[in-house]
Amino acid sequence: MNDTIIRRNAFGTSTAITRGIWVSVKAVYVPDQSIPCMQQYVFAYTIRIVNKGTESAHLHSRHWIVSDSNGRMEKVQGAGVVGQQPYLQPGDSFEYTSGCVLQSPRGWMEGSYQMHRPDGSSFEAAIARFELALPPNLN
């Protein structure tokens, strides 16, 4: 993905731009769904995908790498996101929220979306790495 620009923003956020597709992420810790004494730390993340390019793009599939501070790493792949495969015309956006459970209070996620163009070509739109961690006052 050498045609990708990655921006590291505030803690728990990231932005990546690949071929006109902007993918911005914001992650938060969800304390009311977490059970630290059982090593269950729940994080929610909201992703906004914006087509700032000049060509349409169809989100076909996703690929994630999820890692925690204990060294556990999981690869997740699947069709679409939250049961949808959005088709983004230039200027369109799509936003969704999902989550993950870690066995430690800290970790990270990164990945990509496989995007298809109307001409049949495809590319990987990067999801830049973002941190998953408890807020400082809870550590």
N, C-alpha and C positions, 0 to 999 in steps of 0.2 A: 504494500500500500504506500509506495513512495510518492504518490500524488495526494497524500493526506496531510493536512495541517492540524496539529494537536495543540490545544490551549489548556494549560492547567489553571484552573480558576481557584475559588475558595475551597477549603477543605470539604470533601464529600461531593465535589462537582467536577465536571469536565466538559469540554467541547471538542469535537473533531469535525473537520470539513473534508469531504472526499467527493470530488467531481460535482460540486454544487450542492451536495447533500450535507446539511448541518445536523449533527446529533449532539444534543446537550443533555446532561444528566445532573440530577440533584438527588442525593441519598440522605436518609435520616434514620436514626435509631428509633425503634418502636418499643419503648419500655413496657407498656401495658400488655404486650404479646410475648415478651421475653421472659425466660426463666433462668437467670444466671446460675442458680445453684444446680441446675441440670444441664449446664453448658448449652443453653439455647438462647441465642442472641438474634433477634429479628430486626431486619432492616428493610425499609421500603425505598424504592427509587422511582422517580418520575423522569421519563424520557420524552423529549420533544424532538421530532424529526421535521426539518423544514427543507423543502426543495427550493434553494435559491439559485438554481441553475436555469438553463434554457431548454432542457429536455425533460420529459416525463420520466418517472421512475416508479417501479412496482416493487414493494418489499416482499420478497419471496420467502426468505428464511432467516433464522438468527443462529449465531454461534457465540457462546459465552465461555469464559474461563473465570471460575470463582475460586478464590483462595482465602484461607484464614491464617492467623498468626501461628497456628500449630503445624503449618506446613501441608495441611490438607488441600488438595486441588481437585476441582471437579470441572469437567467439560460438559456443557449443555448445548444441545442442538435441537432445532425443531422448525416446523413451518410457521411462518408469520410471527405475530406477537399478540398476546392476549386473545387468541382466537381469530385474529384478523390479518389480512394481507393488504395493507393500504396501498392505493395507487395515487401517487402524488404528482399532480400537474405542477409546472413552474409556479411558485408562489404559495402552493398548498403546504399545510402542516398537519401533523398527526401527533397526539400526545397520549401517553398511557402511563399507568402506575402499576408496578409489580413489586415483588419482594423476594427475599431469600433469608435463610436461617443459617447462621454460622455456629460452630462449636467453640468459638473464642470471641472475645469482645472487639477484635480488630481483624480486618481483612481487606480485600479489594476485588473488583470485578473489571473485566474488559472484554471486548469482543468485536463482532461485526455483524452487519446485515448484508445478505446477498440481495442485491438490487438488479432488476431486469429493466432494460430499455425497450421501447417499442420496436427497434430494429433487430431485436433478438440478442443483443450484446448484454453482458452482465458484468458486475463489479462488486467488490466488497467495500461497503461504507463502514468506516471504522467507528467503534465506540471506544473512546479513549478511557484509559484506566481511571477509576475513581475509588477513593478510600471509603471503607465501611468501618466506622468506629463509634464508640460511645462518646458523647460530649465530654469535654474535659472535667466538668464538675461531677460526672458519674464514674470516672476511672478510679 
